[in-house]
Amino acid sequence: MRVLARGTALVLLLACGYCAIGAMGAPSGGGVIGAQVTPGAEPIKGSQGNVTGGGSSSATIMTDPWVDSELSNLFNRDDKTFAVGDTIVFNDKVKDLESCALKCNLNDYCEMFAFCADAAGCSVSGMMCGAGATVESGTCVLSMYTAVKSNDGKISDNVNGTAMLGATGPKVGFVSGYYYVDTDPGLPFLEVPLAVDATFNIDRHTFYALPAGIGAATTSKAANVSECASACYANSTCDAFVYCPADKAEGCAVAGYSCSEPTTAAAGDCLLQGDVNSEQTAYLKIDSSLLATISGIRKAVPDDLPAAAPAPAKAA
């Protein structure tokens, strides 16, 4: 049995709304289990990693604390994003983003972190499965997932990766991260057009479901991920896509999580999804080495494209 930290007053909603204060129980069905918790709860000590918050000791040569701290070697980092599991294991104010990530690395139960980087505080609502948060600036929220559902209806806390609920958009004041999923380092880079890559976060072994549900996705066939991603890019109402590679003859099975049910995409399926909320994209995400799907979601702030090379001067 996992023992969770207790607390008493941060407003963090997970499905059940403003629930009873204290630790959260194991899920018994499809809903997210949540609690109203508060800054002040002590973190659960652990030994998941050996990062010591290192990096350069001289501020004059430290250009990026996140990169210099080595935490970038452990965690994905998503700016303007709130990501949370169905069970909170710690929440309190910390010094900075790196301190928050380090607390996650030192906590046996933590699988993802969210740090409120907005000086005015952070508030996120309209997420899937009733999740949301309103916290003060500097708050660090650590969480884990427990409610993954297999096709046989069993509930598991292991997908060989991470499952989460999230929201991303220009007004989301959080920075979030979760452990990298072990994958084959020999796999080639995914080839997509430069403008598409600048607009979407695209990864193997991932799956997104948006608020309308995966059943509401527009489904077509695509020969490759570039074709699927480009179709989403060209569609102003598409915020995320899921692609099952054409060579997966058996299709791509995806576990359920929280308020979503298990599903299977056929080989070559390209599923386009949109969120009607114009200020953010809410999502449910599974990132697992067991998944064959390749998925992408629009970035809160697209990357800048490199300037076009000047045209060669014409001969006189």
C-alpha positions in Angstrom: 0.0 0.0 0.0 1.3 3.4 -0.8 1.3 5.9 2.0 0.7 9.5 0.9 1.5 12.9 2.5 -1.4 14.7 4.1 -2.1 18.4 4.0 -4.8 21.0 4.7 -5.3 23.9 2.3 -4.1 24.3 -1.4 -7.1 24.3 -3.7 -6.3 21.4 -6.0 -9.3 19.8 -7.6 -9.3 16.3 -9.0 -12.6 15.0 -10.2 -14.5 15.0 -7.0 -14.1 18.8 -6.6 -13.6 20.1 -3.2 -13.2 16.8 -1.5 -12.3 15.8 2.1 -8.9 16.9 3.3 -6.2 14.3 3.5 -4.7 11.4 1.6 -6.4 9.9 -1.4 -7.6 6.3 -1.6 -7.0 3.8 -4.4 -9.4 4.3 -7.4 -12.2 1.8 -7.6 -13.5 2.7 -11.1 -13.2 5.2 -13.9 -13.2 8.4 -11.9 -10.2 10.4 -10.7 -9.6 10.3 -7.0 -8.8 13.7 -5.5 -8.4 15.7 -2.4 -8.2 19.2 -1.1 -4.7 19.6 0.2 -2.5 22.4 1.4 1.0 23.9 1.4 2.9 22.6 4.4 2.8 18.9 3.8 6.1 17.2 4.3 7.4 15.4 1.2 7.8 11.6 1.3 11.6 10.9 1.3 12.9 8.4 -1.2 15.9 7.4 -3.2 14.5 7.4 -6.8 17.5 9.3 -8.1 20.9 10.6 -7.0 20.6 14.2 -8.4 21.9 16.6 -5.8 20.9 19.8 -7.5 24.4 20.2 -8.9 25.3 22.4 -11.9 27.7 25.2 -11.9 28.7 26.8 -8.6 29.4 30.1 -10.2 26.4 32.2 -11.2 28.6 34.0 -13.7 28.8 30.9 -15.9 25.4 29.4 -15.3 23.4 30.2 -18.4 20.4 28.0 -17.8 19.9 26.5 -14.3 17.6 23.8 -15.6 20.1 22.5 -18.1 23.1 23.0 -15.7 21.3 21.1 -12.9 21.3 17.7 -14.8 17.6 17.5 -14.1 17.1 18.0 -17.9 18.6 14.6 -18.3 15.9 13.0 -16.2 12.7 15.0 -16.9 10.7 16.2 -19.9 9.9 19.9 -19.3 6.8 21.6 -20.7 6.4 25.3 -20.2 2.9 26.9 -20.0 1.6 23.5 -18.9 -0.1 22.0 -15.9 0.3 18.2 -15.6 -1.0 16.1 -12.7 -1.7 12.5 -11.8 -4.7 11.3 -10.0 -3.0 11.3 -6.6 -1.1 14.2 -4.9 2.0 13.2 -2.9 3.4 16.7 -2.0 2.5 20.3 -2.4 4.2 23.4 -0.9 6.2 26.4 -1.9 9.8 25.8 -3.0 12.6 28.1 -4.1 12.4 27.5 -7.8 11.6 25.1 -10.6 14.8 23.1 -10.1 14.0 22.6 -6.4 10.6 21.3 -7.4 12.0 18.8 -9.9 14.6 17.7 -7.4 11.9 17.0 -4.8 10.2 14.8 -7.3 13.4 12.9 -8.0 13.9 12.3 -4.3 10.4 11.1 -3.7 9.7 7.4 -4.3 6.1 8.1 -5.3 6.5 11.1 -7.5 6.1 10.6 -11.3 5.5 14.2 -12.4 5.8 17.7 -11.0 4.1 21.0 -11.7 5.7 24.3 -10.5 3.7 27.6 -10.5 6.1 30.0 -12.2 3.7 33.0 -12.5 4.3 35.7 -9.9 0.6 36.3 -9.7 -0.2 32.7 -8.9 -1.6 30.0 -11.1 -5.2 28.9 -11.8 -6.3 26.2 -14.2 -9.8 24.9 -14.8 -11.7 23.2 -17.5 -9.4 20.1 -17.5 -10.5 16.6 -18.2 -11.9 14.4 -15.5 -12.7 17.4 -13.3 -9.0 18.2 -12.6 -7.8 21.7 -11.9 -5.7 23.8 -9.6 -5.5 27.3 -8.0 -2.2 27.9 -6.1 0.1 30.6 -5.1 3.3 31.5 -7.0 6.2 29.2 -6.2 4.0 26.2 -5.3 5.3 22.8 -6.2 2.8 20.0 -6.8 4.1 16.4 -7.0 1.8 13.6 -8.1 1.5 10.0 -9.3 -1.0 8.0 -11.3 -2.8 4.9 -10.0 -5.9 4.5 -12.3 -4.7 2.9 -15.6 -7.3 0.5 -17.0 -6.4 -2.4 -19.2 -8.8 -4.0 -21.8 -9.8 -6.7 -19.3 -11.0 -4.0 -16.9 -8.2 -4.3 -14.4 -6.8 -1.2 -12.7 -3.1 -0.8 -12.6 -0.5 1.7 -11.5 2.1 0.6 -14.0 2.2 1.4 -17.7 6.0 1.3 -18.1 5.8 5.1 -18.3 3.5 7.8 -17.1 -0.2 8.7 -17.3 -1.5 12.2 -16.6 -4.1 14.9 -17.0 -3.0 18.2 -18.3 -3.7 21.6 -19.8 -1.4 23.7 -22.0 -1.9 27.3 -23.2 -0.3 30.8 -23.2 -2.1 31.7 -20.0 -1.2 28.6 -18.0 1.4 29.7 -15.4 2.8 26.3 -14.6 5.9 24.5 -15.8 5.5 20.8 -15.6 7.7 17.7 -16.1 7.8 14.0 -15.9 10.4 11.2 -16.2 11.6 10.4 -19.7 10.3 7.0 -20.9 12.9 4.4 -21.8 12.9 3.9 -25.5 15.2 2.5 -28.2 17.9 5.1 -28.7 18.6 3.7 -32.1 15.3 4.8 -33.5 15.6 7.4 -36.3 14.2 10.9 -35.8 10.6 11.4 -36.7 10.6 13.3 -40.0 7.9 16.0 -40.3 7.9 19.4 -42.0 9.8 22.1 -40.1 6.7 24.3 -39.6 4.8 21.3 -38.1 7.7 20.4 -35.8 7.8 24.1 -34.6 4.0 23.9 -33.8 3.6 20.5 -32.2 5.3 18.5 -29.5 5.5 15.1 -31.3 6.7 11.8 -29.6 6.7 8.1 -30.1 4.9 5.9 -27.5 2.4 8.6 -26.6 -1.4 8.9 -26.7 -3.6 12.0 -26.2 -7.3 12.2 -25.6 -9.0 15.6 -25.5 -12.3 16.6 -23.7 -14.7 15.4 -26.4 -13.2 11.9 -26.1 -11.2 9.8 -28.6 -14.5 8.6 -30.0 -15.2 12.1 -31.3 -11.9 12.3 -33.2 -12.0 12.7 -37.0 -10.4 9.5 -38.3 -8.7 9.0 -41.7 -5.8 7.0 -43.1 -2.3 8.2 -43.4 0.8 6.6 -44.9 3.1 8.0 -42.2 3.3 10.3 -39.2 4.3 13.3 -41.3 1.1 13.0 -43.3 -1.0 12.7 -40.2 0.8 15.6 -38.4 0.5 17.8 -41.4 -3.2 17.2 -41.6 -3.6 18.4 -38.0 -1.4 21.4 -38.7 -3.5 22.4 -41.7 -6.7 22.1 -39.7 -7.3 25.2 -37.5 -9.6 23.2 -35.2 -7.1 20.4 -34.6 -5.1 20.6 -31.4 -3.8 17.0 -31.1 -3.3 13.9 -33.3 -2.8 10.2 -32.7 -1.2 8.1 -35.4 -1.0 4.3 -35.5 1.8 3.3 -37.8 0.7 1.6 -41.0 3.0 -1.3 -40.4 1.2 -2.2 -37.1 -1.1 -4.9 -38.7 -2.5 -5.8 -35.3 -3.4 -2.1 -34.6 -2.4 0.0 -31.6 -3.9 -0.9 -28.3 -4.1 1.9 -25.7 -5.0 1.5 -22.0 -7.7 3.6 -20.4 -6.8 6.2 -17.7 -9.1 7.9 -15.2 -12.2 9.0 -17.2 -11.1 7.4 -20.5 -11.7 3.8 -21.6 -9.2 1.4 -23.3 -9.3 1.7 -27.1 -7.5 0.4 -30.2 -6.6 2.3 -33.3 -6.3 0.4 -36.6 -3.0 0.4 -38.6 -2.7 3.6 -40.5 -5.3 5.5 -38.5 -4.8 9.2 -38.1 -7.1 10.6 -35.4 -7.5 14.4 -35.2 -8.9 16.0 -32.1 -9.8 19.6 -31.0 -10.6 21.4 -27.8 -13.3 24.1 -28.0 -11.6 26.2 -25.4 -9.6 28.8 -27.3 -7.3 29.7 -24.4 -5.9 26.2 -23.6 -5.9 22.6 -24.7 -7.0 20.2 -22.0 -5.8 16.6 -22.4 -5.3 13.2 -21.0 -1.9 11.7 -21.9 -0.3 8.3 -21.6 3.5 8.1 -22.4 4.5 4.4 -22.3 7.1 2.2 -23.9 4.2 -0.3 -24.4 2.4 2.1 -26.8 2.9 1.9 -30.6 1.1 5.2 -31.3 2.9 8.4 -32.3 1.1 11.5 -31.1 1.4 15.3 -31.0 -0.2 18.3 -29.3 0.0 22.0 -30.3 2.6 23.9 -28.3 1.3 26.7 -26.1 3.8 29.0 -27.8 5.1 27.8 -31.2 8.8 27.8 -31.8 10.3 30.5 -34.0 11.2 29.3 -37.4 14.6 30.1 -38.7 14.8 33.0 -41.1 14.8 32.1 -44.7 18.2 32.4 -46.4 18.5 35.5 -48.6 18.1 34.9 -52.3 21.3 34.8 -54.2 22.2 38.1 -55.9 21.5 38.2 -59.6 24.4 38.6 -62.0 24.7 42.0 -63.5 
